[in-house]
Amino acid sequence: MLVCVFIYCVLETVDFVAPDDRVMFRTCEREKDRVVFQMGTADPDRALTVARLVEKDVAAVDVNMGCPKEYSTKGGMGAALLSDPDKIEAILKKLVTGVSIPVTCKIRILPSLEETISLVQRIENTGVAAVAVHGRLKDERPRHPVHCDYIRAVARAVSIPVIANGGSLDLVKTNADIEVFRKAAGASSVMLARAAMWNVSVFSSRGPLPVESVMEEYLKYAIRYDNHAFNTKYCLCQMLRDKVESPLGKQLQAAQTNTEIRSVTQERLQARRDALQSGGQEEQLVMDGDVTTMAVKFERSVIFKIINWREYPPHITPKMFLLEWSRKEKVEQPLYQTVQRAQDRGFQSIVTVAKKQYRSSLWEKSKKFAEQAAAIVCLRVLGVPEGRIGEEDSGLVCKRKREGKTNGAVEEEGSKKRHVIDLQREAESAAKGDQTVNASGYSNS
Protein backbone atom coordinates (compact mmCIF):
# COMPACT_ATOMS: atom_id res chain seq x y z
CA MET A 1 0.00 0.00 0.00
CA LEU A 2 1.26 3.51 -0.81
CA VAL A 3 1.63 5.49 2.39
CA CYS A 4 3.55 8.64 1.58
CA VAL A 5 3.42 11.48 -0.95
CA PHE A 6 6.74 13.24 -1.40
CA ILE A 7 7.25 16.47 -3.32
CA TYR A 8 10.69 16.18 -4.93
CA CYS A 9 11.73 19.81 -5.43
CA VAL A 10 14.93 19.04 -7.39
CA LEU A 11 13.11 16.98 -10.02
CA GLU A 12 9.87 18.95 -9.66
CA THR A 13 7.93 15.71 -9.31
CA VAL A 14 5.30 14.22 -7.01
CA ASP A 15 6.43 10.80 -5.76
CA PHE A 16 4.28 8.11 -4.17
CA VAL A 17 6.62 6.11 -1.95
CA ALA A 18 6.20 2.68 -0.35
CA PRO A 19 7.32 1.96 3.26
CA ASP A 20 10.61 0.55 1.95
CA ASP A 21 11.32 3.88 0.19
CA ARG A 22 10.65 2.54 -3.31
CA VAL A 23 9.07 5.08 -5.63
CA MET A 24 5.92 3.32 -6.83
CA PHE A 25 4.57 6.15 -8.97
CA ARG A 26 6.14 9.42 -10.09
CA THR A 27 4.33 12.22 -11.91
CA CYS A 28 4.65 15.98 -12.39
CA GLU A 29 2.53 19.09 -12.83
CA ARG A 30 2.84 18.94 -16.61
CA GLU A 31 1.09 15.53 -16.63
CA LYS A 32 -1.63 16.39 -14.14
CA ASP A 33 -4.48 16.85 -16.63
CA ARG A 34 -3.27 14.09 -18.97
CA VAL A 35 -2.13 11.04 -17.04
CA VAL A 36 -4.63 8.36 -15.99
CA PHE A 37 -3.66 6.25 -12.98
CA GLN A 38 -4.46 2.60 -13.71
CA MET A 39 -4.64 0.17 -10.82
CA GLY A 40 -5.08 -3.55 -10.37
CA THR A 41 -7.33 -4.38 -7.46
CA ALA A 42 -9.69 -6.99 -6.02
CA ASP A 43 -10.76 -4.97 -2.97
CA PRO A 44 -13.15 -1.96 -3.09
CA ASP A 45 -11.85 -0.36 0.12
CA ARG A 46 -8.17 -0.63 -0.77
CA ALA A 47 -8.95 0.68 -4.24
CA LEU A 48 -10.60 3.76 -2.78
CA THR A 49 -7.71 4.38 -0.39
CA VAL A 50 -5.23 4.43 -3.28
CA ALA A 51 -7.50 6.48 -5.54
CA ARG A 52 -7.89 9.17 -2.88
CA LEU A 53 -4.14 9.27 -2.46
CA VAL A 54 -3.52 10.11 -6.12
CA GLU A 55 -6.68 11.96 -7.15
CA LYS A 56 -5.24 15.48 -6.80
CA ASP A 57 -2.31 14.66 -9.10
CA VAL A 58 -3.91 12.73 -11.98
CA ALA A 59 -6.68 13.28 -14.52
CA ALA A 60 -8.61 10.07 -13.86
CA VAL A 61 -8.47 6.63 -12.24
CA ASP A 62 -8.81 3.39 -14.23
CA VAL A 63 -9.27 -0.18 -13.01
CA ASN A 64 -7.61 -2.89 -15.11
CA MET A 65 -10.06 -5.76 -15.38
CA GLY A 66 -8.53 -7.26 -18.52
CA CYS A 67 -4.97 -8.31 -17.66
CA PRO A 68 -4.68 -12.10 -18.20
CA LYS A 69 -1.24 -12.48 -16.60
CA GLU A 70 -0.95 -14.87 -13.67
CA TYR A 71 0.63 -12.29 -11.36
CA SER A 72 -2.61 -10.34 -11.68
CA THR A 73 -5.26 -13.04 -11.85
CA LYS A 74 -3.94 -15.18 -8.98
CA GLY A 75 -4.70 -12.29 -6.65
CA GLY A 76 -8.24 -12.01 -8.00
CA MET A 77 -7.34 -8.92 -10.04
CA GLY A 78 -7.28 -8.20 -13.77
CA ALA A 79 -9.21 -10.64 -15.96
CA ALA A 80 -10.12 -12.71 -12.87
CA LEU A 81 -12.74 -10.07 -12.10
CA LEU A 82 -14.61 -10.87 -15.32
CA SER A 83 -16.10 -13.93 -13.64
CA ASP A 84 -17.26 -11.88 -10.63
CA PRO A 85 -19.49 -9.04 -11.90
CA ASP A 86 -20.76 -8.32 -8.37
CA LYS A 87 -17.25 -7.46 -7.24
CA ILE A 88 -16.74 -5.35 -10.39
CA GLU A 89 -19.84 -3.35 -9.43
CA ALA A 90 -18.70 -2.98 -5.83
CA ILE A 91 -15.25 -1.68 -6.79
CA LEU A 92 -16.51 0.77 -9.41
CA LYS A 93 -19.36 2.14 -7.28
CA LYS A 94 -16.97 2.66 -4.37
CA LEU A 95 -14.59 4.63 -6.58
CA VAL A 96 -17.23 6.66 -8.45
CA THR A 97 -18.84 7.85 -5.21
CA GLY A 98 -15.55 8.27 -3.36
CA VAL A 99 -13.34 10.45 -5.59
CA SER A 100 -13.78 13.73 -7.41
CA ILE A 101 -12.17 12.69 -10.71
CA PRO A 102 -13.52 10.46 -13.51
CA VAL A 103 -13.37 6.68 -13.04
CA THR A 104 -13.02 4.24 -15.96
CA CYS A 105 -12.23 0.56 -16.38
CA LYS A 106 -10.85 -1.80 -18.99
CA ILE A 107 -12.23 -5.30 -19.66
CA ARG A 108 -11.86 -8.16 -22.11
CA ILE A 109 -14.74 -9.69 -24.03
CA LEU A 110 -16.58 -12.72 -22.61
CA PRO A 111 -17.26 -16.02 -24.45
CA SER A 112 -20.58 -14.79 -25.83
CA LEU A 113 -21.66 -11.40 -27.13
CA GLU A 114 -24.71 -11.45 -24.86
CA GLU A 115 -22.56 -11.93 -21.75
CA THR A 116 -20.22 -9.15 -22.84
CA ILE A 117 -23.02 -6.65 -23.44
CA SER A 118 -24.70 -7.57 -20.15
CA LEU A 119 -21.46 -6.97 -18.22
CA VAL A 120 -20.80 -3.62 -19.89
CA GLN A 121 -24.35 -2.48 -19.16
CA ARG A 122 -23.84 -3.32 -15.48
CA ILE A 123 -20.57 -1.37 -15.58
CA GLU A 124 -22.35 1.60 -17.19
CA ASN A 125 -24.86 1.64 -14.32
CA THR A 126 -22.07 2.16 -11.77
CA GLY A 127 -21.53 5.68 -13.11
CA VAL A 128 -18.13 5.25 -14.77
CA ALA A 129 -17.12 7.85 -17.34
CA ALA A 130 -16.05 5.32 -20.01
CA VAL A 131 -15.14 1.68 -20.54
CA ALA A 132 -12.28 0.27 -22.61
CA VAL A 133 -12.91 -3.06 -24.31
CA HIS A 134 -9.99 -5.28 -25.35
CA GLY A 135 -11.39 -7.29 -28.22
CA ARG A 136 -9.99 -10.67 -27.15
CA LEU A 137 -11.07 -13.38 -24.75
CA LYS A 138 -9.25 -13.95 -21.46
CA ASP A 139 -7.29 -16.88 -22.90
CA GLU A 140 -6.47 -15.21 -26.23
CA ARG A 141 -3.13 -13.56 -26.89
CA PRO A 142 -1.82 -10.96 -29.37
CA ARG A 143 -1.39 -13.62 -32.07
CA HIS A 144 -5.18 -14.08 -32.12
CA PRO A 145 -7.22 -11.59 -34.18
CA VAL A 146 -9.03 -8.83 -32.35
CA HIS A 147 -12.86 -9.16 -32.40
CA CYS A 148 -13.94 -5.73 -33.66
CA ASP A 149 -17.51 -7.00 -34.07
CA TYR A 150 -17.81 -7.47 -30.28
CA ILE A 151 -16.52 -3.98 -29.56
CA ARG A 152 -18.89 -2.52 -32.16
CA ALA A 153 -21.89 -4.30 -30.66
CA VAL A 154 -20.98 -3.15 -27.15
CA ALA A 155 -20.63 0.47 -28.32
CA ARG A 156 -24.14 0.33 -29.76
CA ALA A 157 -25.59 -1.15 -26.56
CA VAL A 158 -24.45 1.56 -24.10
CA SER A 159 -24.45 5.35 -23.96
CA ILE A 160 -21.05 5.90 -22.32
CA PRO A 161 -17.90 6.19 -24.47
CA VAL A 162 -16.42 2.81 -25.47
CA ILE A 163 -12.66 2.77 -26.07
CA ALA A 164 -11.35 0.15 -28.52
CA ASN A 165 -8.25 -1.77 -27.42
CA GLY A 166 -6.19 -4.67 -28.77
CA GLY A 167 -5.27 -3.52 -32.28
CA SER A 168 -1.55 -2.84 -31.85
CA LEU A 169 -0.11 -5.83 -33.71
CA ASP A 170 -2.53 -6.44 -36.58
CA LEU A 171 -4.35 -3.17 -37.12
CA VAL A 172 -2.35 -0.16 -35.90
CA LYS A 173 1.07 0.49 -37.40
CA THR A 174 0.73 4.17 -38.34
CA ASN A 175 -1.14 7.20 -37.07
CA ALA A 176 -3.75 6.85 -39.83
CA ASP A 177 -4.45 3.27 -38.72
CA ILE A 178 -5.78 4.53 -35.38
CA GLU A 179 -8.82 6.07 -37.04
CA VAL A 180 -9.29 2.98 -39.21
CA PHE A 181 -9.34 0.80 -36.08
CA ARG A 182 -11.72 3.18 -34.31
CA LYS A 183 -14.21 3.07 -37.17
CA ALA A 184 -13.92 -0.71 -37.56
CA ALA A 185 -14.76 -1.11 -33.87
CA GLY A 186 -17.43 1.59 -33.84
CA ALA A 187 -15.75 3.10 -30.78
CA SER A 188 -15.41 6.66 -29.49
CA SER A 189 -11.62 6.40 -29.24
CA VAL A 190 -8.69 3.98 -29.20
CA MET A 191 -6.34 2.78 -26.46
CA LEU A 192 -2.85 1.62 -27.49
CA ALA A 193 -0.19 -0.12 -25.42
CA ARG A 194 2.31 -2.13 -27.47
CA ALA A 195 2.19 0.11 -30.55
CA ALA A 196 2.91 3.08 -28.30
CA MET A 197 5.79 1.29 -26.57
CA TRP A 198 7.30 0.29 -29.91
CA ASN A 199 7.20 3.84 -31.28
CA VAL A 200 5.26 6.50 -29.42
CA SER A 201 5.27 8.76 -32.51
CA VAL A 202 2.39 6.57 -33.73
CA PHE A 203 0.25 9.25 -32.02
CA SER A 204 1.74 11.99 -34.22
CA SER A 205 0.28 12.87 -37.63
CA ARG A 206 3.90 13.44 -38.71
CA GLY A 207 4.90 9.96 -37.63
CA PRO A 208 6.13 7.42 -37.42
CA LEU A 209 9.47 9.03 -36.62
CA PRO A 210 12.69 6.98 -36.82
CA VAL A 211 12.88 4.81 -33.73
CA GLU A 212 16.41 6.09 -33.06
CA SER A 213 15.05 9.62 -32.64
CA VAL A 214 12.30 8.37 -30.34
CA MET A 215 14.83 6.45 -28.22
CA GLU A 216 17.04 9.51 -27.81
CA GLU A 217 14.10 11.73 -26.86
CA TYR A 218 12.83 9.13 -24.39
CA LEU A 219 16.26 8.93 -22.77
CA LYS A 220 16.22 12.69 -22.14
CA TYR A 221 13.01 12.32 -20.14
CA ALA A 222 14.21 9.17 -18.36
CA ILE A 223 17.31 11.02 -17.13
CA ARG A 224 15.51 14.30 -16.48
CA TYR A 225 13.06 12.57 -14.14
CA ASP A 226 15.46 9.95 -12.75
CA ASN A 227 13.46 7.01 -14.07
CA HIS A 228 14.35 3.62 -12.65
CA ALA A 229 17.08 2.10 -14.83
CA PHE A 230 15.27 -1.25 -15.05
CA ASN A 231 12.19 0.44 -16.47
CA THR A 232 14.30 2.55 -18.84
CA LYS A 233 15.96 -0.59 -20.23
CA TYR A 234 12.61 -2.31 -20.61
CA CYS A 235 11.13 0.58 -22.60
CA LEU A 236 14.17 0.91 -24.87
CA CYS A 237 14.20 -2.84 -25.56
CA GLN A 238 10.53 -2.64 -26.50
CA MET A 239 11.47 0.02 -29.05
CA LEU A 240 14.27 -2.15 -30.45
CA ARG A 241 11.82 -5.02 -31.10
CA ASP A 242 13.52 -7.40 -33.55
CA LYS A 243 16.92 -5.88 -32.79
CA VAL A 244 16.72 -6.62 -29.06
CA GLU A 245 19.37 -9.35 -29.49
CA SER A 246 21.64 -7.01 -31.46
CA PRO A 247 24.90 -5.73 -29.91
CA LEU A 248 23.05 -2.55 -28.85
CA GLY A 249 20.26 -4.59 -27.24
CA LYS A 250 22.71 -6.74 -25.31
CA GLN A 251 24.72 -3.74 -24.13
CA LEU A 252 21.50 -2.07 -23.00
CA GLN A 253 20.52 -5.09 -20.95
CA ALA A 254 23.95 -5.16 -19.33
CA ALA A 255 23.86 -1.48 -18.35
CA GLN A 256 23.03 -0.77 -14.70
CA THR A 257 22.29 2.98 -14.59
CA ASN A 258 20.57 5.54 -16.78
CA THR A 259 23.96 7.16 -17.39
CA GLU A 260 25.37 3.88 -18.69
CA ILE A 261 22.27 3.34 -20.79
CA ARG A 262 22.61 6.80 -22.33
CA SER A 263 26.32 6.26 -23.07
CA VAL A 264 25.70 2.90 -24.77
CA THR A 265 22.71 4.14 -26.77
CA GLN A 266 24.24 7.40 -27.96
CA GLU A 267 27.49 5.70 -28.96
CA ARG A 268 25.73 3.04 -31.02
CA LEU A 269 23.24 5.39 -32.65
CA GLN A 270 25.97 7.88 -33.55
CA ALA A 271 28.07 5.11 -35.09
CA ARG A 272 25.10 4.09 -37.20
CA ARG A 273 24.50 7.67 -38.37
CA ASP A 274 28.18 8.07 -39.24
CA ALA A 275 28.11 4.86 -41.27
CA LEU A 276 25.07 5.98 -43.21
CA GLN A 277 26.48 9.45 -43.87
CA SER A 278 29.74 7.99 -45.16
CA GLY A 279 27.87 5.72 -47.55
CA GLY A 280 28.33 2.68 -45.35
CA GLN A 281 25.96 -0.22 -45.75
CA GLU A 282 23.58 -1.58 -43.20
CA GLU A 283 24.79 -5.06 -44.11
CA GLN A 284 27.86 -5.02 -41.87
CA LEU A 285 29.19 -8.16 -40.24
CA VAL A 286 28.80 -8.28 -36.48
CA MET A 287 29.99 -11.11 -34.24
CA ASP A 288 27.43 -12.16 -31.64
CA GLY A 289 29.45 -14.62 -29.61
CA ASP A 290 30.32 -17.41 -32.05
CA VAL A 291 27.61 -16.41 -34.51
CA THR A 292 28.32 -14.17 -37.50
CA THR A 293 25.36 -11.83 -38.04
CA MET A 294 24.30 -9.37 -40.71
CA ALA A 295 21.12 -7.31 -41.11
CA VAL A 296 19.60 -8.85 -44.25
CA LYS A 297 16.14 -9.94 -45.33
CA PHE A 298 15.03 -12.48 -47.90
CA GLU A 299 12.95 -10.60 -50.45
CA ARG A 300 11.24 -13.08 -52.70
CA SER A 301 9.44 -10.41 -54.69
CA VAL A 302 9.02 -6.65 -54.72
CA ILE A 303 6.18 -4.74 -56.36
CA PHE A 304 7.29 -1.47 -57.94
CA LYS A 305 4.68 0.52 -59.86
CA ILE A 306 3.07 -2.11 -62.14
CA ILE A 307 6.13 -4.33 -62.57
CA ASN A 308 6.55 -7.50 -60.57
CA TRP A 309 10.32 -7.72 -60.00
CA ARG A 310 11.93 -10.66 -58.25
CA GLU A 311 15.26 -10.46 -56.45
CA TYR A 312 15.41 -14.26 -56.54
CA PRO A 313 13.93 -16.46 -59.30
CA PRO A 314 10.89 -18.47 -58.21
CA HIS A 315 12.75 -21.78 -58.61
CA ILE A 316 16.15 -20.85 -57.12
CA THR A 317 16.86 -19.87 -53.50
CA PRO A 318 19.93 -19.10 -51.38
CA LYS A 319 19.36 -22.35 -49.44
CA MET A 320 19.74 -24.31 -52.65
CA PHE A 321 22.97 -22.52 -53.53
CA LEU A 322 24.34 -23.12 -50.05
CA LEU A 323 23.45 -26.80 -50.22
CA GLU A 324 25.21 -27.15 -53.57
CA TRP A 325 28.25 -25.25 -52.30
CA SER A 326 28.55 -27.54 -49.26
CA ARG A 327 28.46 -30.61 -51.49
CA LYS A 328 31.00 -29.14 -53.86
CA GLU A 329 33.33 -28.39 -50.93
CA LYS A 330 32.61 -31.81 -49.37
CA VAL A 331 31.42 -30.41 -46.04
CA GLU A 332 28.38 -31.45 -44.02
CA GLN A 333 25.10 -30.16 -45.36
CA PRO A 334 23.76 -26.94 -43.74
CA LEU A 335 21.86 -27.37 -40.46
CA TYR A 336 19.18 -24.80 -39.61
CA GLN A 337 17.94 -23.97 -36.11
CA THR A 338 14.92 -21.67 -35.92
CA VAL A 339 13.29 -19.76 -33.07
CA GLN A 340 9.96 -17.94 -32.95
CA ARG A 341 9.23 -15.14 -30.52
CA ALA A 342 5.77 -14.77 -29.06
CA GLN A 343 5.30 -10.99 -29.21
CA ASP A 344 4.90 -10.71 -33.00
CA ARG A 345 5.36 -14.31 -34.24
CA GLY A 346 8.64 -13.38 -35.94
CA PHE A 347 11.19 -16.06 -36.90
CA GLN A 348 14.98 -16.08 -36.80
CA SER A 349 17.32 -18.89 -37.93
CA ILE A 350 20.93 -19.89 -37.40
CA VAL A 351 22.62 -21.99 -40.07
CA THR A 352 25.67 -24.08 -39.23
CA VAL A 353 28.10 -24.72 -42.09
CA ALA A 354 31.60 -26.18 -41.69
CA LYS A 355 31.25 -25.82 -37.90
CA LYS A 356 30.57 -22.07 -38.14
CA GLN A 357 27.26 -20.33 -37.45
CA TYR A 358 25.50 -17.54 -39.33
CA ARG A 359 22.21 -15.69 -38.95
CA SER A 360 20.45 -12.49 -39.92
CA SER A 361 19.92 -10.02 -37.07
CA LEU A 362 16.47 -9.24 -38.50
CA TRP A 363 13.33 -11.27 -37.83
CA GLU A 364 11.28 -12.73 -40.68
CA LYS A 365 7.58 -13.43 -41.09
CA SER A 366 8.01 -17.17 -41.65
CA LYS A 367 10.37 -20.04 -40.84
CA LYS A 368 11.23 -20.48 -44.52
CA PHE A 369 12.18 -16.84 -44.99
CA ALA A 370 14.27 -16.89 -41.77
CA GLU A 371 16.24 -19.87 -43.07
CA GLN A 372 16.77 -18.18 -46.43
CA ALA A 373 18.04 -15.04 -44.67
CA ALA A 374 20.53 -17.12 -42.65
CA ALA A 375 21.70 -18.79 -45.86
CA ILE A 376 22.22 -15.35 -47.45
CA VAL A 377 24.46 -14.26 -44.56
CA CYS A 378 26.54 -17.43 -44.87
CA LEU A 379 26.90 -17.10 -48.66
CA ARG A 380 27.91 -13.45 -48.44
CA VAL A 381 30.52 -14.20 -45.80
CA LEU A 382 31.88 -17.02 -47.95
CA GLY A 383 31.83 -14.80 -51.03
CA VAL A 384 29.62 -17.28 -52.87
CA PRO A 385 26.82 -16.08 -55.24
CA GLU A 386 23.38 -16.55 -53.72
CA GLY A 387 21.19 -16.86 -56.78
CA ARG A 388 19.94 -13.31 -57.26
CA ILE A 389 18.80 -12.29 -60.73
CA GLY A 390 21.62 -10.68 -62.66
CA GLU A 391 24.39 -12.47 -60.76
CA GLU A 392 27.18 -14.10 -62.72
CA ASP A 393 27.08 -17.87 -63.14
CA SER A 394 28.22 -19.37 -59.86
CA GLY A 395 29.41 -22.65 -61.32
CA LEU A 396 27.23 -24.52 -58.81
CA VAL A 397 25.77 -27.05 -61.22
CA CYS A 398 23.36 -29.91 -60.84
CA LYS A 399 24.19 -33.38 -59.65
CA ARG A 400 23.80 -35.05 -63.07
CA LYS A 401 26.09 -32.53 -64.74
CA ARG A 402 28.71 -32.94 -61.98
CA GLU A 403 28.73 -36.69 -62.62
CA GLY A 404 29.23 -36.15 -66.37
CA LYS A 405 25.99 -37.78 -67.48
CA THR A 406 24.89 -35.17 -70.05
CA ASN A 407 24.94 -35.87 -73.76
CA GLY A 408 24.42 -32.91 -76.08
CA ALA A 409 22.45 -29.71 -75.97
CA VAL A 410 19.02 -31.33 -75.73
CA GLU A 411 19.97 -33.47 -72.73
CA GLU A 412 21.77 -30.51 -71.17
CA GLU A 413 18.62 -28.44 -71.39
CA GLY A 414 16.67 -31.29 -69.80
CA SER A 415 19.33 -31.49 -67.13
CA LYS A 416 18.82 -27.84 -66.26
CA LYS A 417 15.14 -28.47 -65.72
CA ARG A 418 15.86 -31.54 -63.61
CA HIS A 419 18.46 -29.54 -61.71
CA VAL A 420 15.76 -27.35 -60.19
CA ILE A 421 13.74 -30.37 -59.06
CA ASP A 422 16.83 -32.09 -57.69
CA LEU A 423 17.83 -29.03 -55.70
CA GLN A 424 14.34 -28.58 -54.34
CA ARG A 425 14.17 -32.22 -53.25
CA GLU A 426 17.64 -32.04 -51.73
CA ALA A 427 16.79 -28.86 -49.86
CA GLU A 428 13.59 -30.46 -48.55
CA SER A 429 15.60 -33.51 -47.48
CA ALA A 430 18.08 -31.30 -45.69
CA ALA A 431 15.22 -29.47 -44.00
CA LYS A 432 14.17 -32.69 -42.26
CA GLY A 433 16.97 -32.05 -39.82
CA ASP A 434 15.92 -28.42 -39.32
CA GLN A 435 14.63 -27.42 -35.92
CA THR A 436 12.02 -24.99 -34.72
CA VAL A 437 11.67 -23.99 -31.07
CA ASN A 438 10.27 -21.08 -29.16
CA ALA A 439 12.24 -17.97 -28.30
CA SER A 440 13.41 -19.35 -24.98
CA GLY A 441 16.29 -21.17 -26.67
CA TYR A 442 17.52 -23.64 -29.25
CA SER A 443 16.77 -27.34 -29.10
CA ASN A 444 17.55 -30.55 -30.95
CA SER A 445 14.07 -31.90 -30.34
C-alpha positions, 0 to 999 in steps of 0.5 A: 500500500502507498503510504507517503506522498513526497514532493521532490523539489529538485526533479519537480515531481510528485512521488508516491513512496512505499514503506521501503522507500521505493518510488511506486509512482512518479508524476509531475505538474505537466502531466496532471491533466493528462495522465490516468492512474491505472490500478489492479485491485480486487478490494473496493476499500483498498482501491478507494484508499489508493484512488484518494491518495492520487486523485489530486495529481492525476486526470482520472483513475482506471481499473484494469479488469482485462490483464490475463497475466498470472501475477494479476489473476492469482490475486483475483485482479485483472481478468479474474474479475470478469467472472465476478461481476458483483465485485466489479460493481462494488469496486466501481461504485466505491470509486465513483462515489468516493473520488472527485475525478472520472473513473473508468475501467478496462475489460476483455470480451466474454465467451458470448456477445450477450454476456459481454453486453450484459457486463458492460451495461452493469458497468455503465450503471455504476456511473463510470465515465467510459469503458475500454474493451480489449477485443480478445477473450481472457485466454487469447493472446496478441497472435489471435485476431481482435474481435472488432464485431464485439466492440462494435456491438458493445458500443451500440448497446451503451451510452457511455464512451467505449474505447477500442483496445487490442489492435496494436499488432494487426491493425495499428502500425501508423497514425492513420491506422488509429482512425481505421481501427476506431471506425472498424470497432465503432468506438469513441476512441482507441487505447494503445499499449504495445504500438505506443511502446514500440514507437510513441510517434504513432500518435503523431500525424507526422509519424512514425518518426525513426525509432532512433530519434524516439529512443534519444528523446525518451532517454532525455526524459528518463534522465531528467526525471530519474526514471528507474534504470530497469524500467528505462531498459525495458522501454528501450528494448521494446522500441528495439523489437527485432533488434533486441538481441543485437549488440546494442540490445545486449549492451543495454541489458547489461547497463546498470544505470541511466547514465550507462544506458545513455552512453551505450545508446548514444554511442551506437546510434551515432556510429550508425548515423556516421556509417550511413552518412559515409555511404556505409551499408547496413549489411555489416558483419557483427559477431554475436558470440560465435555467430556471424550476423548481418542485417539482411532480409530475404525478399522473394518479390518486390512490387514497384509501380506495375512491374513484378520484379523478383530479387530471386527467381521463383525456382532458385533460392539461397538455401539451394545454392548453399546446399550445392556449395557444401556438397562441392566443398565436401562439407556437411550439409547446412543445419538450420535452427529456428526460433519464434518469438511470441510478441509478434510471431517473428522467426529467426534462424541460425545456419551451421556450415563447416562448424561455423554459425551464421544468422540475420539479425532481423526477424522474418515473417516465416520459418522459410524466410528466416532460413533463407536469410541465414543462408544469405548471410553465410553465402555473403561471408563465404563470397559465394553467389546466392542466386539473385537475378543478374548475378554471374554464373556461380558454377554450382551445377546440378548433380547429373552434370557434376557426374558427367551424365549429359549428352548434347544440348538437348539433354543438357537443357533437360538437365537444367530443368531436372536440376531445379527439381533435384535441388528442391528435393535435396533442400527439402531432405536437408530441412528434415533435420531443421529445428524450430523452437520457441524464443526461450532457446535452441533445441535438438528436439 
